[in-house]
């Protein structure tokens, strides 16, 4: 994007490529319709999308950290359940 000037209220007059618009709005190349003079877009939506991704990634890393704290117990439990299932399928007690 190139700033060409300043309009009313401190707003910018800009030149931005169609590809840049596609990236901001997470549209694959060719997936954003051709724009016309007078179309309006809130570029803040691109930031909101980015923030959502950051929040989900933080939640994922927090979940992984929590899992690591109990993974030994979970694996031991899975082995017990696996042995019960295997024993039952061979005619033993479940």
N, C-alpha and C positions, 0 to 999 in steps of 0.2 A: 504494500500500500504506500502511496506517495501522498503527502500532504501538499495540496495545491494552494490552499489559502484558508482564511478564517471567515466564517459567516457570522450570522447574528448570534448573540448570546454566547460567544466563545466556541460555537460549533465549528468543526473542521470541514473543509471542502476537500475531498480525497479522490484519488484515482486508485481503484482496487481491481485486480484481475478476477475473472470468473473462477479460476482455479482457487484463488485465495478464499472466495466466498464458499466454495465447496468444502474446503478444509475446515473453515470456521464452523460450518453447520454439519460437519461429519457426513457429508454427502460424497459418495464415490464419484470419481471423475465421470462427467456426463449425466449424473443423476439429479443435478439441480437444473431446473428449467431455465431457459434464456430469460434474463432479466430485462425489464423495460424502464425507461425514464419515469421517475415518480414512484417506483417500487420502494418500500421501506422495509428495513431489516433491523432487528435489535441484535447488535453484535455481542451484547451481554449474554445472549443465549449460548454462544460458543463457550464463554467462560463458565457458565453454569454447568454445561456438559462436562467440561474439564474437571470442575470441582466434584461433580458426581463420581467421576472415575477415580479421583484421588481418594474420596471417602470410601469407596468400595475396596480399593487397594489397601487402605489402612485397616479396614475391617477384616480383610483376608489375612493380612500379616498378623493381626491380633489373634485371629482364630488359629492360625498355624502355631503361634507361640503358646497358646493355651493347650493345643493338642500335644505339643512336644512335652509339656509338663506331665501329661497323664498317659503318654503313648505306651510306656512299658506295661502299665496296668491294663490298658485296652488290648494290647497284643496278648498278654497272658490270658485275659478273659476270652479272646477270640480262639485261642488254642484249646481252652477248656470246652467251649461250645462246639468246636470242630471235633474234638474227641468224643463228646457225647453223641453227636450226629453220626459219626463213623461207627461207634459202638452199637447204636440203635439199628443202623442199617445192616449189621451183621447178626442181628437177633439178640443183642445184649440189652440191658436196661437203658432207657433213654436218660 
